[in-house]
Amino acid sequence: MNGSAADTIPALAIYNPALLKKDELIAQFIARKPLLDRLLDELRRSTQGGHQHQLIVGPRGSGKTTLLRRLRFAIEDDPELARRWIPLVFPEEQYNVSRLSDLWVNCLDAMSDMLERQGRDEEADNLDQNIEKLPSGDERVRAEAALDLLTGLAKKESRRLVLLFDNSDLIFDRLKDDQWSIREVLSADNHLLFIGATSAPIESTYLHEGAFYDFFKINDLRPLTETEARDVIINLARLRRTPHVIDLVNNDFGRLRSLHILTGGNLRTIVVLYQVLAQSSDDNIQSDLEQLLDQYTPFYKH
C-alpha cells in the first residue's frame, strides 16, 4: 500500500542539494541558520541608496551551495523581501563564462528561468528572443547591451536583483581582466546585489592592489562545533525516523566527540556520519570510522 505524503522519508543529498525538494532542503537546513538570518536582516535593512555585496567563504562541504539555495527560498517566501528583491540562481559551476558578456547573459538566462517558474512564459520567451538579438561582434558592445537589458528588466519589475553565484572564485579567475569593470558596475548600479560563495579566499579581495580589495563583506563558514554537529544529526534522525541515532548521540557523548574531532566539523562529512550511525549495528567507533572512510574516499580522491 502506498504511504501518504506525510509518511514519505525526505531525501538526503550529500553532494548536490539541487536534488532536494524545496521543503526537504528547508527542513534539513539548521547548521548555517544564524548566517542566513543575518543575510536576510541585511536585505531588509538595505535601501535604494546602497547595499553590501557579500562573499561566503568555506571549504568544500561546508554548506555554501545549500545556503545560497536556502537564501533564495527565504527571499521568495517573505512578502516584504519578495516585493523588493528577485533572487537569481545559477548552475553550481559556470564553465561557459569566458568573457564579461557571458556573465551578464547568464544573469539574463537566470531571469528567464525565474519568469518561467512564475508561469510568465510569454515574458520569458520575449526575453529569450532579446538575448538572441544581442550584438555578437564587439565584446564591449555585447557586454554593455546585456547589462542594459538586465538592469532594464530590474527597473521594469521595480525590484532589485540578488545574484546568488556559487564558485565565485572560478568566475573571477576566468574574468581577471574584467574585475575592475565588474566592481564598477556593482558599485554604480543599485539594481544588482552580488552574494557569492567561494571555497577559498579570492586574491583580489585581500591584496591592496586587487579590484575587490575591501569591497565584499566576507562571511567565513567555520567548522561546526560539537553541539552544532549533534543538532544536525538529531534533526536528520527525526526527519528520517531513526530514533536509535538520537539515543546514540544523546547517550554516548564520547563516541560523538571522537567522531566530531575526526570529521573536523565539516557539514557534508557530518551528514555522511549520520548515514553511518543510522546503518551501524554496533557501538564500535573503529567500525564507524571505517564506514565513514569507505563512503568518503571517492570524494577525497576526486
C-alpha positions as CSV (number, residue, x, y, z in Angstrom):
1,M,0.0,0.0,0.0
2,N,1.4,3.4,-0.9
3,G,2.2,5.7,2.0
4,S,0.8,9.2,2.3
5,A,3.0,12.3,1.6
6,A,3.3,12.7,5.4
7,D,4.8,9.2,5.6
8,T,7.5,9.9,3.0
9,I,11.0,10.0,4.3
10,P,12.8,13.0,2.9
11,A,15.7,12.6,0.5
12,L,19.3,13.1,1.6
13,A,21.7,14.9,-0.7
14,I,25.4,14.5,0.1
15,Y,26.9,16.4,-2.8
16,N,24.1,18.1,-4.7
17,P,21.5,20.0,-2.8
18,A,19.7,20.7,-6.0
19,L,18.4,17.2,-5.8
20,L,16.3,18.1,-2.7
21,K,12.8,19.4,-3.0
22,K,12.2,22.8,-1.5
23,D,10.5,21.5,1.6
24,E,13.2,18.9,2.2
25,L,16.0,21.4,1.9
26,I,14.3,23.8,4.3
27,A,13.6,21.1,6.8
28,Q,17.2,19.9,6.8
29,F,18.7,23.4,7.0
30,I,19.8,24.3,10.5
31,A,23.6,24.4,10.7
32,R,24.0,27.8,8.9
33,K,20.8,29.4,10.1
34,P,22.5,32.3,12.0
35,L,24.2,33.4,8.8
36,L,21.0,33.0,6.8
37,D,19.2,35.2,9.3
38,R,21.9,37.8,9.2
39,L,21.9,38.0,5.4
40,L,18.1,38.3,5.4
41,D,18.3,41.1,8.0
42,E,20.7,43.0,5.9
43,L,18.4,42.7,2.9
44,R,15.6,44.0,4.9
45,R,17.7,47.0,6.1
46,S,19.0,47.7,2.7
47,T,17.8,50.9,1.0
48,Q,17.8,52.1,-2.6
49,G,20.8,54.2,-1.7
50,G,23.1,51.2,-1.4
51,H,23.7,47.7,-0.1
52,Q,26.6,45.5,0.9
53,H,27.9,42.9,-1.5
54,Q,28.8,39.6,0.2
55,L,31.2,36.7,-0.1
56,I,30.6,33.4,1.7
57,V,34.0,31.6,2.1
58,G,34.2,28.0,3.2
59,P,35.9,24.7,2.2
60,R,34.2,22.1,0.1
61,G,31.3,20.5,2.1
62,S,30.8,23.4,4.5
63,G,27.3,24.2,3.2
64,K,27.8,27.1,0.8
65,T,25.6,25.8,-2.0
66,T,22.8,24.8,0.3
67,L,23.0,28.2,2.0
68,L,22.5,30.0,-1.3
69,R,19.5,27.9,-2.2
70,R,18.0,28.4,1.2
71,L,18.5,32.1,0.8
72,R,16.7,32.1,-2.4
73,F,13.7,30.3,-0.9
74,A,13.7,32.6,2.1
75,I,13.5,35.7,-0.1
76,E,10.8,34.3,-2.3
77,D,8.7,33.2,0.7
78,D,8.9,36.5,2.6
79,P,6.3,39.1,1.2
80,E,8.4,42.1,2.2
81,L,11.6,40.8,0.6
82,A,9.9,39.4,-2.5
83,R,8.4,42.8,-3.1
84,R,11.9,44.3,-3.2
85,W,14.2,41.6,-4.4
86,I,14.4,38.9,-7.1
87,P,16.9,36.1,-6.3
88,L,18.6,34.7,-9.3
89,V,20.2,31.3,-9.1
90,F,22.8,29.7,-11.4
91,P,24.4,26.4,-12.1
92,E,26.9,25.5,-9.5
93,E,29.8,25.7,-12.0
94,Q,29.5,28.0,-14.9
95,Y,32.1,26.8,-17.4
96,N,30.7,28.9,-20.2
97,V,31.9,32.1,-18.6
98,S,35.0,33.2,-20.6
99,R,34.2,36.9,-21.1
100,L,32.3,39.7,-19.3
101,S,29.3,39.4,-21.6
102,D,28.9,35.8,-20.6
103,L,28.4,36.8,-17.0
104,W,25.6,39.2,-17.8
105,V,24.0,36.8,-20.3
106,N,24.0,34.1,-17.6
107,C,22.1,36.6,-15.4
108,L,19.6,37.1,-18.2
109,D,19.1,33.4,-18.6
110,A,18.5,33.1,-14.8
111,M,16.0,35.9,-15.1
112,S,14.2,33.9,-17.9
113,D,14.2,30.8,-15.7
114,M,12.6,32.9,-12.9
115,L,9.9,34.1,-15.2
116,E,9.1,30.5,-16.3
117,R,8.9,29.4,-12.7
118,Q,6.3,32.1,-12.1
119,G,4.3,31.0,-15.1
120,R,5.2,34.1,-17.1
121,D,6.0,32.1,-20.2
122,E,5.3,34.9,-22.7
123,E,7.7,37.3,-20.9
124,A,10.3,34.5,-20.7
125,D,10.0,33.8,-24.4
126,N,10.4,37.5,-25.2
127,L,13.5,37.8,-23.0
128,D,15.0,34.7,-24.7
129,Q,14.4,36.4,-28.1
130,N,16.1,39.6,-26.9
131,I,19.1,37.6,-25.6
132,E,19.4,36.0,-29.1
133,K,19.4,39.5,-30.6
134,L,22.3,40.8,-28.5
135,P,25.2,42.0,-30.7
136,S,27.9,39.4,-31.2
137,G,30.7,41.2,-33.0
138,D,32.2,43.6,-30.4
139,E,32.6,42.2,-26.9
140,R,32.4,45.6,-25.2
141,V,29.2,46.4,-27.0
142,R,27.7,43.0,-26.3
143,A,28.6,43.2,-22.6
144,E,27.0,46.7,-22.3
145,A,23.9,45.7,-24.2
146,A,23.4,42.6,-22.0
147,L,23.9,44.6,-18.8
148,D,21.5,47.3,-20.0
149,L,18.9,44.6,-20.8
150,L,19.4,43.1,-17.3
151,T,19.1,46.4,-15.4
152,G,16.2,47.4,-17.6
153,L,14.3,44.3,-16.5
154,A,15.0,45.1,-12.9
155,K,13.6,48.6,-13.3
156,K,10.6,47.2,-15.1
157,E,10.0,44.9,-12.1
158,S,10.6,47.7,-9.7
159,R,12.8,45.3,-7.8
160,R,16.5,44.7,-7.3
161,L,18.3,41.5,-8.3
162,V,20.2,39.3,-5.9
163,L,22.8,37.4,-7.9
164,L,23.5,34.2,-6.0
165,F,26.7,32.9,-7.5
166,D,28.3,29.7,-6.4
167,N,32.0,29.1,-7.1
168,S,32.7,32.8,-7.4
169,D,36.4,32.2,-7.3
170,L,36.2,30.3,-10.7
171,I,34.2,33.1,-12.2
172,F,36.6,35.9,-11.1
173,D,39.6,33.8,-12.1
174,R,38.1,33.5,-15.6
175,L,37.4,37.2,-15.8
176,K,40.7,38.5,-14.3
177,D,40.9,41.3,-16.9
178,D,37.3,42.4,-16.2
179,Q,37.3,42.5,-12.4
180,W,37.6,46.3,-12.2
181,S,34.7,46.6,-14.7
182,I,32.6,44.2,-12.5
183,R,33.4,46.3,-9.4
184,E,32.4,49.5,-11.2
185,V,29.1,48.0,-12.3
186,L,28.3,46.6,-8.8
187,S,29.3,49.9,-7.2
188,A,27.3,52.1,-9.5
189,D,24.2,50.2,-10.1
190,N,22.0,49.6,-7.1
191,H,19.8,47.2,-9.0
192,L,22.4,44.5,-8.6
193,L,23.5,42.8,-5.4
194,F,26.2,40.1,-5.5
195,I,26.1,37.3,-2.9
196,G,28.7,34.8,-3.9
197,A,30.2,31.6,-2.5
198,T,33.8,30.5,-2.8
199,S,35.8,27.6,-1.5
200,A,38.9,29.7,-0.9
201,P,39.8,33.4,-0.4
202,I,39.9,35.3,-3.6
203,E,43.2,37.0,-4.2
204,S,41.8,40.3,-5.5
205,T,39.8,40.7,-2.3
206,Y,42.8,40.8,0.1
207,L,45.6,42.3,-2.0
208,H,45.7,46.1,-1.7
209,E,46.0,46.5,-5.5
210,G,43.2,43.9,-6.1
211,A,40.0,45.0,-7.8
212,F,37.8,43.8,-4.9
213,Y,40.0,44.9,-2.0
214,D,37.8,46.0,0.8
215,F,34.7,45.6,-1.4
216,F,32.9,42.5,-0.2
217,K,31.7,41.7,3.3
218,I,33.4,38.3,4.0
219,N,31.4,35.6,5.8
220,D,33.6,32.7,6.9
221,L,31.9,29.3,7.2
222,R,33.7,27.8,10.1
223,P,33.7,24.1,11.1
224,L,30.6,23.0,13.1
225,T,31.0,22.8,16.8
226,E,30.3,19.6,18.6
227,T,26.9,21.0,19.6
228,E,26.1,22.1,16.1
229,A,27.1,18.7,14.7
230,R,24.8,17.0,17.3
231,D,21.9,19.3,16.3
232,V,22.4,18.4,12.6
233,I,22.5,14.6,13.3
234,I,19.4,14.8,15.6
235,N,17.5,16.8,13.1
236,L,18.2,14.3,10.3
237,A,17.4,11.4,12.6
238,R,14.0,13.0,13.4
239,L,13.2,13.7,9.7
240,R,14.3,10.2,8.6
241,R,12.8,8.4,11.6
242,T,15.9,6.8,13.0
243,P,15.4,7.3,16.8
244,H,18.2,5.0,17.7
245,V,20.6,7.6,16.3
246,I,19.1,10.2,18.6
247,D,19.6,7.9,21.5
248,L,23.2,7.3,20.5
249,V,24.2,10.9,20.2
250,N,22.4,11.8,23.4
251,N,23.8,9.0,25.5
252,D,27.3,8.2,24.0
253,F,29.0,11.5,24.2
254,G,32.5,10.1,23.9
255,R,31.7,8.4,20.6
256,L,30.2,11.5,19.1
257,R,33.0,13.7,20.4
258,S,35.6,11.4,18.9
259,L,33.9,11.3,15.5
260,H,33.4,15.1,15.5
261,I,37.1,15.5,16.0
262,L,37.9,13.1,13.2
263,T,35.4,14.8,10.8
264,G,36.8,18.2,11.5
265,G,33.3,19.7,11.9
266,N,32.7,19.6,8.1
267,L,29.0,19.7,7.4
268,R,29.0,17.3,4.5
269,T,31.0,14.8,6.5
270,I,28.6,15.2,9.4
271,V,25.8,14.2,7.1
272,V,27.7,11.2,5.9
273,L,28.4,10.4,9.6
274,Y,24.7,10.4,10.2
275,Q,24.2,7.8,7.5
276,V,26.9,5.7,9.1
277,L,25.3,5.9,12.5
278,A,21.9,5.1,11.0
279,Q,23.2,2.0,9.5
280,S,25.5,1.0,12.3
281,S,24.7,-2.3,14.1
282,D,27.2,-1.9,16.9
283,D,28.9,0.6,19.2
284,N,32.4,0.3,17.8
285,I,33.8,3.6,16.9
286,Q,36.5,2.0,14.7
287,S,33.7,0.4,12.6
288,D,32.1,3.9,12.4
289,L,35.3,5.4,11.1
290,E,35.9,2.6,8.6
291,Q,32.4,3.0,7.1
292,L,32.9,6.8,7.0
293,L,36.2,6.4,5.2
294,D,34.6,3.9,2.8
295,Q,31.8,6.3,1.8
296,Y,34.0,9.4,1.6
297,T,37.2,8.1,0.0
298,P,35.9,8.7,-3.6
299,F,35.2,12.3,-2.7
300,Y,38.7,12.9,-1.3
301,K,40.3,11.0,-4.2
302,H,38.4,13.4,-6.6
